[in-house]
Amino acid sequence: MNEVTLLRRDPARNLHRYCRLDVQPDLFGSWCLIREWGRIGQGGQRRLTPFPTADEAQTALERQRRRKERRGYGPS
């Protein structure tokens, strides 16, 4: 699938963040939305959310991408 990396930078507020979204199959036949976020240049957090189909996982990725873009994140 396609990976999306979004960045949010505001040097005046010392804000340097990233968010990486990806959809991948797991070992059990379902699909996972993988979200990784944190400060640029440092280790971040990761969350996997399983979905029964790739279409549902892709829909969740697009929904999360739109949320982040409303909060000021943009393409890298």
C-alpha positions, 0 to 999 in steps of 0.5 A: 500500500502507500505510506504517508509521512506528514510533518509539522514544523513551527520553529517559533514554538519549537515544534518539530513533529512527524506522523507516518501512516501505512497499511500493511497485511498482518500474519493472520489475514487481516490488514493493519493501519500502522501509525507512528508519531513523535518528534523529528529525529527521535524515537516515536510511538507506534500503534497498530489497528487491525481491520478485516479488509484492506479497503477499511484500513485504507479508509481509516488511513485517509480519515487519519491523514485528513485529521492531521492535515487539519491540525497543521501537518503537511506532506514531507 
